[in-house]
């Protein structure tokens, strides 16, 4: 623990962590000779440790460049969704992003895989939070200051444990009595600790969040990146949603939603999701700004989507400073969700194909056409597969001085509205569920609003609406399919469906079980291809656990 603490101080007491345009800044003198007692002695210094912990939570701390797709909560925005059917990723990106999408061995295997990155970064957050919480008891400062710091630290600890349990074991409803992760709650905990069950881990997550909700009830930091009561309620809504505690999910989603109930209009929704903070978009509940001083760099999701305008590119579709990896497209399966709804602006599209342009060059897309729609084909790309895929403009950023510096949206009110609808439906209040669902659909100009009063049909409509609205926000794909026990079926590339984008490079053998004609594959919701193995070094150093506790690589 001493080494971990010194690493924290090394991050905190150098002027590297600044949240520009926020009400408080970490501007401290550089020091290589740090006194531990001084660093933990007062609430001012402990808040600096807390700031470093925020950086680890939001941006992943010192995640290697090959793991950039796993960079804190920012990386998780894509990570869960990539393990579904709605996003397709090019293999040219390599590293953790394509691995998350393709279910290659290195996605989950402890040896030679990416499991260490997720395990280490979220336990780093937890260890820092434990240091802060324990030190507050004897620190100099007011009770209010201590409560606000403790509340934020407990919330970060809970969020970190939630990420760990989502990734290292099957979902709560299926596996609550199975092995979970190691619950470390104090800075002086032994390195030799056994695993807690999934149920015990979730109980601690809920307790920490409830404590945080109480501690932060009078806290108003004046910015959107610090954790406040509405943020805590949003996380409680998510946790109870996964657990199937629908009364609690409904209550907390309502509390998070009430101060952000003005939903994004068309201009805001179609603006690229890169300026929600600077434009004071009311629907945003939690997020942060990338600046020159503090940014996630190549881990920014806006650098991953293949949607650069032609005039920004050195060659079709590539602008090296902003769109660094140009890998993500939406799949035909996602586009087909909007097949019978021409007015829903989330999927406004240009259907011009490369073949159309070859037959009639006058049909080539203009820059204004590309900018005015959400979905379009990269018709000018020489790669057949790329030119036939759907570029998607939801996450679009023109850069600041040729650098990727977008606002990052972590939680929105629309998600809370859909949790409210799902909760009401599961509680048998179909009328209430329909009201919430229609509120969102109306805001998105859906032509035919949901009308079914049959519970199962309504829940399916809510699930589809989540896919439409929340793609790329870390709560679709694997997140939904595991908790809802849904099979994920990917449709493979074929002559009839040549812009699906799935399995182009590796075929179906890399993912799931083959179906007829090798054109589709299915992943069951409890398959351990979803869930990571515990890093091997944890078994090597912790004598309270054994290899018998390891997750299998395949099967359920």
C-alpha positions as CSV (number, residue, x, y, z in Angstrom):
1,X,0.0,0.0,0.0
2,X,2.9,2.4,0.7
3,X,4.1,2.1,-2.9
4,X,0.6,2.8,-4.2
5,X,0.4,5.9,-2.0
6,X,3.7,7.2,-3.2
7,X,2.5,6.7,-6.8
8,X,-0.6,8.8,-5.9
9,X,1.5,11.6,-4.5
10,X,3.7,11.6,-7.6
11,X,0.6,12.3,-9.7
12,X,-0.9,14.8,-7.3
13,X,1.9,17.0,-6.4
14,X,3.0,18.0,-9.9
15,X,1.0,20.6,-12.0
16,X,-0.3,18.1,-14.5
17,X,-3.9,17.7,-13.6
18,X,-6.0,20.7,-14.4
19,X,-9.7,20.8,-15.1
20,X,-9.8,24.0,-17.2
21,X,-13.0,26.1,-17.0
22,X,-14.0,24.5,-13.8
23,X,-14.3,26.2,-10.4
24,X,-11.3,24.6,-8.7
25,X,-7.9,23.9,-10.1
26,X,-5.0,21.7,-8.9
27,X,-2.1,24.2,-9.0
28,X,0.6,23.0,-6.7
29,X,4.3,23.3,-6.5
30,X,6.3,20.5,-7.9
31,X,8.0,18.4,-5.3
32,X,10.1,15.3,-5.2
33,X,10.3,15.2,-1.4
34,X,6.8,14.6,-0.2
35,X,5.9,14.2,3.4
36,X,3.2,11.6,3.8
37,X,1.9,13.1,7.0
38,X,1.5,16.5,5.4
39,X,-0.2,15.1,2.4
40,X,-2.8,13.4,4.5
41,X,-3.1,16.0,7.2
42,X,-5.8,18.3,5.9
43,X,-8.8,18.4,3.6
44,X,-7.1,20.7,1.1
45,X,-4.4,18.2,0.4
46,X,-6.8,15.2,0.4
47,X,-8.9,17.0,-2.2
48,X,-5.8,17.0,-4.4
49,X,-5.5,13.3,-4.0
50,X,-9.1,13.1,-4.9
51,X,-8.5,15.0,-8.1
52,X,-5.9,12.5,-9.2
53,X,-8.4,9.8,-8.4
54,X,-10.9,11.5,-10.7
55,X,-8.4,11.4,-13.5
56,X,-7.9,7.7,-13.0
57,X,-11.6,7.1,-13.0
58,X,-12.4,9.2,-16.0
59,X,-9.3,8.8,-18.2
60,X,-7.7,5.6,-16.9
61,X,-4.5,7.0,-15.4
62,X,-1.4,5.5,-16.9
63,X,-3.0,3.1,-19.3
64,X,-0.5,2.0,-22.1
65,X,-1.2,3.3,-25.6
66,X,-2.2,-0.2,-26.8
67,X,-4.9,-0.2,-24.1
68,X,-6.3,3.3,-25.0
69,X,-9.7,1.8,-25.6
70,X,-9.8,0.8,-22.0
71,X,-9.0,4.3,-20.6
72,X,-11.2,4.7,-17.6
73,X,-14.9,5.4,-18.0
74,X,-14.1,7.1,-21.3
75,X,-12.9,3.8,-22.7
76,X,-15.9,1.9,-21.3
77,X,-18.2,4.1,-23.3
78,X,-17.2,2.1,-26.4
79,X,-16.0,-1.1,-24.7
80,X,-19.4,-2.5,-23.7
81,X,-21.1,-1.4,-26.9
82,X,-18.4,-3.0,-29.1
83,X,-19.2,-6.4,-27.6
84,X,-22.7,-6.2,-29.2
85,X,-24.2,-6.1,-32.7
86,X,-24.6,-2.4,-33.4
87,X,-21.0,-1.2,-33.9
88,X,-18.5,-2.7,-36.2
89,X,-14.7,-2.0,-35.9
90,X,-12.0,-2.2,-38.5
91,X,-9.1,-4.5,-37.8
92,X,-6.7,-1.8,-38.9
93,X,-7.1,-0.2,-35.5
94,X,-5.5,-3.2,-33.7
95,X,-5.1,-3.2,-30.0
96,X,-7.9,-3.3,-27.4
97,X,-10.6,-1.7,-29.5
98,X,-10.7,-4.3,-32.2
99,X,-10.1,-7.0,-29.6
100,X,-13.1,-5.9,-27.7
101,X,-15.2,-6.1,-30.8
102,X,-13.8,-9.3,-32.3
103,X,-13.7,-11.4,-29.1
104,X,-10.2,-12.4,-29.9
105,X,-8.5,-14.5,-27.3
106,X,-6.6,-11.5,-25.9
107,X,-9.8,-9.8,-24.9
108,X,-10.4,-12.1,-22.0
109,X,-7.4,-14.3,-21.4
110,X,-5.2,-13.6,-18.4
111,X,-2.0,-14.5,-20.2
112,X,-1.1,-12.1,-23.0
113,X,-4.4,-10.3,-22.9
114,X,-5.9,-7.0,-21.8
115,X,-7.4,-8.1,-18.5
116,X,-4.7,-6.5,-16.5
117,X,-5.5,-3.0,-17.7
118,X,-9.1,-3.0,-16.5
119,X,-8.2,-4.8,-13.2
120,X,-5.3,-2.5,-12.4
121,X,-6.8,0.9,-13.2
122,X,-10.0,0.4,-11.2
123,X,-8.2,-1.1,-8.2
124,X,-5.9,1.9,-8.3
125,X,-8.9,4.1,-8.0
126,X,-10.2,2.0,-5.1
127,X,-6.9,2.1,-3.3
128,X,-6.7,5.8,-3.5
129,X,-10.3,6.2,-2.3
130,X,-9.4,4.0,0.7
131,X,-6.4,6.2,1.5
132,X,-8.6,9.3,1.4
133,X,-11.5,7.9,3.4
134,X,-9.2,6.5,6.2
135,X,-7.2,9.7,6.4
136,X,-10.2,12.0,6.7
137,X,-10.9,10.9,10.3
138,X,-7.8,12.7,11.7
139,X,-7.4,15.4,9.0
140,X,-7.7,19.1,9.6
141,X,-10.9,20.6,8.1
142,X,-14.6,21.2,8.6
143,X,-17.1,18.3,8.9
144,X,-18.7,19.6,5.8
145,X,-15.5,19.5,3.8
146,X,-14.8,16.0,5.1
147,X,-18.2,14.8,4.2
148,X,-18.0,16.2,0.6
149,X,-14.6,14.5,0.0
150,X,-15.7,11.3,1.7
151,X,-18.9,11.2,-0.4
152,X,-17.0,11.6,-3.7
153,X,-14.5,9.0,-2.7
154,X,-17.1,6.5,-1.8
155,X,-18.9,7.1,-5.1
156,X,-15.7,6.6,-7.1
157,X,-15.0,3.4,-5.1
158,X,-18.5,2.2,-5.9
159,X,-18.3,3.0,-9.6
160,X,-14.9,1.3,-9.8
161,X,-16.3,-1.9,-8.2
162,X,-19.2,-1.8,-10.5
163,X,-16.9,-1.8,-13.5
164,X,-14.9,-4.7,-12.0
165,X,-17.9,-6.9,-11.3
166,X,-19.4,-6.2,-14.7
167,X,-16.2,-7.4,-16.4
168,X,-15.0,-10.2,-14.1
169,X,-18.1,-12.2,-13.5
170,X,-21.5,-13.0,-15.1
171,X,-24.4,-10.8,-14.4
172,X,-26.1,-10.4,-11.0
173,X,-29.3,-12.2,-11.6
174,X,-27.5,-15.3,-13.0
175,X,-24.4,-15.4,-10.8
176,X,-25.0,-13.6,-7.5
177,X,-23.8,-16.5,-5.5
178,X,-20.7,-17.0,-7.6
179,X,-17.2,-15.7,-7.0
180,X,-17.0,-11.9,-7.4
181,X,-13.9,-9.7,-6.9
182,X,-11.9,-8.8,-3.8
183,X,-13.5,-6.2,-1.6
184,X,-10.7,-3.9,-0.2
185,X,-12.3,-1.2,1.9
186,X,-9.3,0.2,4.0
187,X,-5.9,1.4,3.2
188,X,-4.3,-1.0,5.6
189,X,-6.1,-4.1,4.3
190,X,-3.9,-7.1,3.8
191,X,-2.7,-8.0,0.4
192,X,-3.9,-11.5,1.1
193,X,-7.6,-11.4,0.9
194,X,-10.2,-13.8,-0.6
195,X,-12.9,-13.1,-3.1
196,X,-16.3,-11.9,-2.1
197,X,-19.4,-13.2,-3.8
198,X,-21.1,-11.2,-6.6
199,X,-24.0,-10.5,-4.1
200,X,-21.6,-9.1,-1.5
201,X,-19.9,-6.9,-4.0
202,X,-23.2,-5.4,-5.2
203,X,-24.3,-4.9,-1.6
204,X,-21.1,-2.8,-1.0
205,X,-21.6,-0.8,-4.2
206,X,-25.1,0.1,-3.1
207,X,-24.0,1.0,0.4
208,X,-21.2,3.2,-0.8
209,X,-23.5,5.0,-3.2
210,X,-26.2,5.5,-0.6
211,X,-23.6,6.9,1.8
212,X,-22.4,9.2,-1.0
213,X,-25.9,10.4,-1.7
214,X,-26.3,11.4,2.0
215,X,-22.8,13.0,2.3
216,X,-23.3,15.1,-0.9
217,X,-26.9,16.2,-0.3
218,X,-25.7,19.8,0.2
219,X,-22.8,19.7,-2.2
220,X,-22.8,22.0,-5.3
221,X,-19.3,22.2,-6.9
222,X,-20.5,24.4,-9.7
223,X,-19.2,22.1,-12.5
224,X,-20.3,18.9,-14.2
225,X,-17.3,16.7,-13.7
226,X,-17.4,16.4,-10.0
227,X,-19.8,13.8,-8.5
228,X,-22.9,15.3,-7.1
229,X,-26.1,13.8,-5.7
230,X,-27.7,13.6,-9.2
231,X,-24.7,11.7,-10.5
232,X,-24.8,9.3,-7.5
233,X,-28.6,8.7,-8.2
234,X,-27.8,8.0,-11.8
235,X,-25.3,5.3,-10.8
236,X,-27.7,3.9,-8.3
237,X,-30.3,3.7,-11.0
238,X,-27.9,1.7,-13.2
239,X,-26.8,-0.6,-10.4
240,X,-30.4,-1.4,-9.4
241,X,-31.3,-1.9,-13.0
242,X,-28.7,-4.6,-13.4
243,X,-29.8,-6.1,-10.1
244,X,-33.5,-6.0,-11.1
245,X,-34.5,-3.9,-8.1
246,X,-37.1,-1.9,-10.0
247,X,-38.5,0.2,-7.3
248,X,-35.0,1.5,-6.3
249,X,-34.0,1.9,-10.0
250,X,-37.2,4.0,-10.6
251,X,-36.7,6.2,-7.5
252,X,-33.1,7.0,-8.3
253,X,-33.6,7.5,-12.0
254,X,-36.3,10.0,-11.2
255,X,-34.1,11.9,-8.8
256,X,-31.3,12.1,-11.4
257,X,-33.7,13.1,-14.2
258,X,-35.6,15.8,-12.4
259,X,-32.9,18.5,-12.8
260,X,-32.1,17.6,-16.4
261,X,-35.5,16.9,-17.9
262,X,-35.2,19.3,-20.8
263,X,-34.1,16.8,-23.5
264,X,-31.7,17.6,-26.3
265,X,-33.3,19.1,-29.3
266,X,-32.4,18.1,-32.9
267,X,-29.6,20.7,-33.3
268,X,-28.1,19.6,-30.0
269,X,-28.4,15.9,-30.6
270,X,-26.9,16.2,-34.2
271,X,-24.1,18.5,-33.2
272,X,-21.5,15.8,-32.6
273,X,-21.8,15.2,-28.9
274,X,-18.6,17.2,-28.5
275,X,-19.9,20.5,-27.0
276,X,-22.6,19.6,-24.5
277,X,-20.7,21.2,-21.6
278,X,-19.6,24.4,-23.3
279,X,-23.2,24.8,-24.7
280,X,-24.7,24.1,-21.2
281,X,-27.0,21.4,-22.6
282,X,-29.5,20.7,-19.8
283,X,-29.8,17.0,-20.5
284,X,-26.2,16.3,-19.6
285,X,-25.9,14.9,-16.0
286,X,-22.2,14.1,-15.9
287,X,-19.2,14.7,-18.2
288,X,-15.9,16.4,-18.5
289,X,-14.0,18.6,-20.9
290,X,-10.8,17.6,-22.7
291,X,-8.2,20.4,-22.7
292,X,-4.5,20.7,-23.6
293,X,-3.7,20.2,-19.9
294,X,-6.1,17.3,-19.2
295,X,-7.2,15.0,-22.0
296,X,-7.7,11.4,-22.8
297,X,-5.7,11.8,-26.0
298,X,-6.0,8.9,-28.4
299,X,-8.5,7.2,-26.1
300,X,-11.1,9.8,-27.1
301,X,-14.1,8.1,-28.8
302,X,-14.4,10.9,-31.2
303,X,-11.0,9.9,-32.6
304,X,-12.3,6.4,-33.3
305,X,-15.4,6.9,-35.4
306,X,-14.9,6.9,-39.2
307,X,-16.8,10.1,-39.9
308,X,-14.3,12.9,-40.9
309,X,-15.7,15.1,-43.6
310,X,-13.9,14.8,-47.0
311,X,-12.4,18.3,-46.9
312,X,-10.7,17.5,-43.6
313,X,-8.9,14.5,-45.0
314,X,-5.5,14.0,-46.5
315,X,-7.2,11.2,-48.5
316,X,-10.8,10.0,-48.2
317,X,-11.8,9.6,-44.6
318,X,-8.6,10.3,-42.9
319,X,-7.5,13.3,-40.9
320,X,-4.5,12.4,-38.9
321,X,-4.7,14.9,-36.0
322,X,-8.4,14.5,-35.2
323,X,-9.6,11.2,-36.6
324,X,-6.6,9.2,-35.5
325,X,-8.0,5.7,-35.9
326,X,-11.2,5.9,-38.1
327,X,-12.3,2.5,-37.1
328,X,-15.9,2.5,-35.9
329,X,-19.0,2.2,-38.1
330,X,-22.6,1.4,-37.3
331,X,-23.7,-2.0,-38.5
332,X,-26.5,-2.6,-40.9
333,X,-28.4,-4.3,-38.0
334,X,-28.4,-1.0,-36.2
335,X,-29.5,1.0,-39.3
336,X,-32.3,-1.5,-39.8
337,X,-33.8,-0.5,-36.4
338,X,-35.0,2.7,-38.2
339,X,-36.2,1.1,-41.4
340,X,-39.8,2.1,-41.0
341,X,-39.2,5.5,-39.5
342,X,-38.1,8.2,-42.0
343,X,-38.5,11.1,-39.6
344,X,-36.3,10.0,-36.6
345,X,-33.4,12.4,-36.9
346,X,-31.0,10.0,-35.1
347,X,-30.8,8.1,-38.3
348,X,-31.3,10.6,-41.1
349,X,-29.3,9.2,-44.0
350,X,-28.0,9.5,-47.5
351,X,-28.5,6.2,-49.3
352,X,-26.2,6.9,-52.2
353,X,-23.9,4.0,-52.9
354,X,-20.6,3.7,-54.7
355,X,-22.4,2.0,-57.5
356,X,-24.8,4.9,-57.8
357,X,-21.8,7.3,-58.1
358,X,-20.0,5.1,-60.6
359,X,-23.2,5.1,-62.8
360,X,-23.8,8.8,-62.3
361,X,-20.8,10.9,-61.0
362,X,-23.2,13.9,-60.3
363,X,-24.5,11.9,-57.3
364,X,-21.2,12.2,-55.5
365,X,-21.8,13.4,-52.0
366,X,-21.2,17.1,-51.3
367,X,-19.6,18.3,-48.1
368,X,-22.9,20.0,-47.1
369,X,-24.8,16.7,-47.6
370,X,-22.3,14.8,-45.4
371,X,-22.7,17.4,-42.6
372,X,-26.5,17.5,-42.7
373,X,-27.1,13.8,-42.1
374,X,-26.2,11.3,-39.4
375,X,-25.7,8.2,-41.7
376,X,-23.8,8.1,-45.0
377,X,-21.6,5.8,-47.1
378,X,-17.9,6.6,-47.5
379,X,-18.4,6.4,-51.3
380,X,-15.0,8.0,-52.1
381,X,-13.0,5.3,-50.3
382,X,-11.1,2.9,-52.5
383,X,-11.6,0.0,-50.0
384,X,-14.8,-1.8,-51.1
385,X,-15.8,-2.8,-47.6
386,X,-15.2,0.7,-46.2
387,X,-17.1,2.4,-49.0
388,X,-20.1,0.3,-48.3
389,X,-20.3,0.8,-44.6
390,X,-22.3,3.3,-42.7
391,X,-20.4,6.3,-41.3
392,X,-22.2,7.7,-38.3
393,X,-22.0,11.3,-37.2
394,X,-23.2,11.0,-33.6
395,X,-19.7,11.5,-32.3
396,X,-18.2,14.1,-34.5
397,X,-15.5,16.6,-33.7
398,X,-13.7,19.1,-35.8
399,X,-10.9,19.5,-33.3
400,X,-9.2,22.4,-31.6
401,X,-6.0,23.5,-33.3
402,X,-5.9,20.0,-35.0
403,X,-6.2,18.2,-31.7
404,X,-9.0,16.1,-30.4
405,X,-10.5,18.0,-27.5
406,X,-14.3,17.3,-27.3
407,X,-16.5,17.4,-24.3
408,X,-17.2,13.8,-23.1
409,X,-20.7,12.9,-22.1
410,X,-20.8,10.2,-19.4
411,X,-24.5,10.2,-18.4
412,X,-27.6,11.8,-19.9
413,X,-31.2,12.3,-18.8
414,X,-32.5,10.2,-21.8
415,X,-30.9,7.1,-20.2
416,X,-32.7,7.9,-16.9
417,X,-36.0,8.3,-18.8
418,X,-35.5,4.9,-20.3
419,X,-34.6,3.3,-16.9
420,X,-37.8,4.9,-15.6
421,X,-39.8,3.3,-18.4
422,X,-38.2,-0.1,-18.0
423,X,-38.7,0.0,-14.2
424,X,-42.4,0.9,-14.5
425,X,-43.0,-1.8,-17.1
426,X,-41.3,-4.4,-14.8
427,X,-43.5,-3.2,-11.9
428,X,-46.6,-3.6,-14.0
429,X,-47.4,0.1,-14.6
430,X,-47.7,0.0,-18.4
431,X,-49.3,3.4,-18.6
432,X,-46.4,5.0,-16.7
433,X,-43.8,3.2,-18.8
434,X,-45.5,4.3,-22.1
435,X,-45.5,7.9,-20.9
436,X,-41.8,7.9,-20.3
437,X,-41.0,6.1,-23.5
438,X,-43.2,8.3,-25.6
439,X,-41.6,11.4,-24.0
440,X,-38.2,10.4,-25.5
441,X,-39.6,9.2,-28.8
442,X,-41.5,12.5,-29.3
443,X,-38.3,14.4,-28.6
444,X,-36.5,12.4,-31.3
445,X,-39.3,13.0,-33.9
446,X,-40.3,9.3,-34.1
447,X,-43.1,8.9,-36.6
448,X,-45.0,6.0,-34.9
449,X,-44.9,6.1,-31.1
450,X,-45.0,2.8,-29.2
451,X,-48.5,1.8,-28.2
452,X,-48.3,-1.8,-27.0
453,X,-49.7,-2.4,-23.5
454,X,-48.3,-6.0,-23.4
455,X,-45.5,-6.0,-20.9
456,X,-43.1,-8.2,-22.9
457,X,-43.6,-6.2,-26.1
458,X,-43.2,-3.0,-24.3
459,X,-40.0,-4.1,-22.7
460,X,-38.6,-5.1,-26.1
461,X,-39.5,-1.6,-27.4
462,X,-37.7,0.0,-24.5
463,X,-34.6,-2.2,-25.2
464,X,-34.7,-1.2,-28.9
465,X,-35.0,2.4,-28.0
466,X,-31.9,2.1,-25.7
467,X,-30.0,0.8,-28.7
468,X,-31.2,3.7,-30.9
469,X,-30.6,6.5,-28.3
470,X,-27.6,5.3,-26.2
471,X,-25.3,3.8,-28.8
472,X,-21.7,4.6,-27.9
473,X,-22.5,5.6,-24.3
474,X,-21.5,2.5,-22.5
475,X,-24.9,1.0,-21.7
476,X,-25.8,-1.0,-24.7
477,X,-24.2,-4.1,-26.3
478,X,-22.7,-6.4,-23.6
479,X,-24.2,-4.2,-20.8
480,X,-27.8,-4.8,-21.9
481,X,-27.5,-8.3,-23.3
482,X,-25.9,-9.8,-20.2
483,X,-28.3,-8.2,-17.7
484,X,-31.3,-9.0,-19.9
485,X,-30.1,-12.5,-20.8
486,X,-30.4,-11.7,-24.5
487,X,-28.5,-13.6,-27.2
488,X,-26.4,-11.4,-29.4
489,X,-26.6,-12.4,-33.1
490,X,-24.3,-10.8,-35.5
491,X,-25.0,-10.9,-39.2
492,X,-21.9,-11.6,-41.2
493,X,-20.7,-10.0,-44.4
494,X,-22.0,-11.6,-47.6
495,X,-22.9,-10.7,-51.2
496,X,-26.4,-9.8,-50.1
497,X,-25.2,-7.8,-47.1
498,X,-21.8,-6.5,-48.1
499,X,-21.8,-3.5,-45.9
500,X,-22.7,-5.3,-42.6
501,X,-19.0,-5.0,-41.6
502,X,-18.9,-8.0,-39.2
503,X,-16.3,-10.7,-39.5
504,X,-14.7,-9.2,-42.6
505,X,-11.2,-10.0,-41.6
506,X,-11.4,-13.1,-39.4
507,X,-14.6,-14.8,-40.4
508,X,-17.0,-16.2,-37.9
509,X,-14.5,-18.5,-36.2
510,X,-13.4,-15.8,-33.9
511,X,-16.7,-15.2,-32.3
512,X,-19.6,-17.3,-31.1
513,X,-21.1,-20.4,-32.7
514,X,-21.6,-20.7,-36.4
515,X,-25.0,-20.8,-37.9
516,X,-26.3,-21.7,-41.3
517,X,-24.2,-20.7,-44.3
518,X,-21.5,-19.1,-42.2
519,X,-23.4,-15.8,-42.4
520,X,-24.2,-15.2,-38.7
521,X,-23.1,-16.1,-35.2
522,X,-24.6,-16.1,-31.8
523,X,-23.1,-15.3,-28.4
524,X,-25.0,-16.4,-25.3
525,X,-25.4,-13.9,-22.5
526,X,-23.4,-15.9,-19.9
527,X,-20.6,-17.0,-22.2
528,X,-17.2,-16.3,-20.6
529,X,-16.0,-14.8,-23.8
530,X,-17.7,-11.7,-22.4
531,X,-16.0,-11.8,-19.0
532,X,-12.3,-11.4,-18.2
533,X,-10.0,-13.7,-16.5
534,X,-8.4,-12.5,-13.2
535,X,-4.8,-11.4,-13.9
536,X,-2.3,-14.1,-13.2
537,X,-0.1,-11.8,-10.9
538,X,-3.1,-11.6,-8.5
539,X,-2.9,-15.3,-8.0
540,X,0.9,-15.2,-7.7
541,X,1.0,-12.7,-4.9
542,X,-2.3,-13.4,-3.0
543,X,-2.1,-16.6,-1.0
544,X,-5.8,-16.4,0.0
545,X,-7.0,-17.2,-3.6
546,X,-6.1,-20.1,-5.9
547,X,-6.3,-20.9,-9.6
548,X,-9.5,-22.8,-8.9
549,X,-11.2,-19.3,-8.5
550,X,-10.2,-18.4,-12.1
551,X,-12.9,-17.7,-14.7
552,X,-13.0,-20.3,-17.5
553,X,-12.1,-18.9,-21.0
554,X,-15.2,-20.3,-22.7
555,X,-18.6,-21.8,-21.8
556,X,-20.9,-20.7,-19.1
